[in-house]
Amino acid sequence: MNERDSVHYKVAEAARMAGVSASTLRLWESQGLVVPGRSDTGHRQYSADDVARLKKIAWYRTERGLNPAAIRQALDSEDAGAEAGVSVPFVDGDASLGVGRKFRALRHAAGRTLDQVAGDIGIATSVLSTFERTSQGVTFRVMHDLAEYYGTTVSKLSGEDEAERRSLVRAGEWKFWPETSPGVTVQVLADGRNMMDCHRFVLSPGASSDGAYRHEGEEFIHVLSGRFEMVLDGDEFHDLGPGDSLYFDSRRHHSWRNRHDGETVLIWINTPPTF
């Protein structure tokens, strides 16, 4: 047994390393994308190779927008190529097709430097540089502020309106926004160019917007599970639990966080799609 085989990670550890939630790992397991080992007591154990596979799955899902069947086919092709001695195209952390590169292209087109944009947005230059290279490490609010800075939306940069419009989206066949914000998973419930942005948010414990933002339009939120706090204009607090809904004007400053000690899942609709 080599050193990689002897290292095992629990579900929460593997999820953190892959940049997704623990429930997402369980979903991938049910879809046959990864099969972790089991301890003597029946608990899941992820090897270093399993974690590497999880990162590939996350990359195919967020950067290529592949559904589970397509991801499985891509992984099978990689495995076949590796057995034949062919190099595998995936590189962990590659953002060559990621949202970070799109923001970098917008900055170049605007003739702005990293220092200038970071200063205007109010973040460290190192944070912006890392985000442009890896598509990771910025909060939800910063993503919004950057998109607004360049006169576009997060939805457009995530490729949502570039996808073929589907009138029916089955459970588990959602496309995903790139997971740039820690603990925030955004699943696209209706893709293509629509009059509404329809999303399913999965928030890990402690996940938040990290500040307030606003934009044109109206928004509707319905909590499926967990607890969710929305703050409007800095002084209007809404504590939402399962079954609760909230409708508000997007031009109001709004910030939010997961108040549950587990995941919070909610439906979030924006109209028109201005986020």
C-alpha positions, 0 to 999 in steps of 0.5 A, a space after each residue: 500500500 502506497 502513501 496515497 492509499 493510506 490517507 483517508 478523509 471523512 465526508 466533511 474533509 473531502 467536501 471542503 477539499 473539493 469545494 462543495 458541500 457534504 450533501 453534494 458528495 452524497 448526491 454524486 455517490 448516488 449518481 455513481 460518480 464516486 464510490 468511497 470506501 467504508 471504515 469498519 464501522 460503515 463510515 465513508 472514507 475518501 482516499 487521496 485519489 477519491 478527492 482528486 476525482 471529486 475535484 475533477 467532477 466539480 470542475 466538469 460541473 462548474 466550468 463545463 456545465 456537464 450533467 452527471 451522465 456527461 461527467 461520467 463519460 468524461 471520467 471514463 474517457 480519462 481513465 481509458 486514456 490513462 490506461 493507454 498512456 495518454 495524458 489527461 487534459 484536466 489540471 486541478 485548479 485550471 481556470 482556463 475556461 472559468 469565470 475568473 478568466 472572464 473577469 480578467 478579460 473584462 479588466 483587460 478590455 477596460 484597460 484597468 490594472 489589478 490594483 485599480 480594480 481592487 481599489 475601486 471594489 475595496 478588496 486586496 489586490 492579491 484576492 483579485 489576482 487569485 480569483 482571476 487565476 483560479 475562479 476561487 476566493 471571493 465572496 458572493 457580494 464581491 462577485 456581484 460588485 465585480 460584475 456590476 463594475 464591468 456592466 454585466 451580471 453574474 448570471 451572464 458570466 456564469 454562462 447561464 444565458 448561453 446554455 440551450 433553453 430547457 423547458 424541463 429540468 429533472 432533479 439532479 440535472 441542474 447546471 451550476 454556477 462556478 463555486 467561487 464563494 465558500 459554502 455557496 452552491 447555486 443550482 440553475 433550475 431554468 437555464 437559457 435566456 429567460 425573464 427570470 433567474 430561477 435558482 436553488 441555493 445550498 448554503 453551508 453553515 456560516 455561509 453569507 453574502 459578506 455584505 449588502 448589495 443591490 441591483 434592478 428587479 424584484 426577488 422571491 425567496 422560499 426556504 425549503 430547509 434550514 434557517 435563513 436571515 435576510 437583512 434589508 436596508 441594514 435595519 429590517 431583519 427577516 428570520 426565515 424557516 422552512 416554508 417561509 417566503 419573502 418578496 422584495 425590491 432588488 433595489 433595496 440593499 440586501 445581505 443574508 446568511 445561513 443561520 442554521 447549524 446545518 445546510 440551508 436550502 432555498 429557492 431564489 428567483 430574480 426578475 428580470 435576470 439582473 444579478 
